[in-house]
Amino acid sequence: MKKASKASGTKKVSRRVNDDEILPEYDFSQGVRGKYAKQYAEGTNLILLDPDLAAEFPDSKSVSRALRAS
């Protein structure tokens, strides 16, 4: 039995969706692939502060300073 090769004429069929089927907020036609890939690869470390604590710090630098001062 002969294996099918890539040149066998088989094509990938893409499914087109009618504009009526997709809500406007789900339209990613203007999206950029991999826009945040580099940042994601570098990693993140998110820490959520309680609202009463978050009100005391105007930005992440001030949180870092306070943690380092301890």
Secondary structure, DSSP 8 states (H G I E B T S, - for coil): -----GGGS---------GGGS-GGG--TT--TTTTHHHHHH--------HHHHTT-SSHHHHHHHHHH-
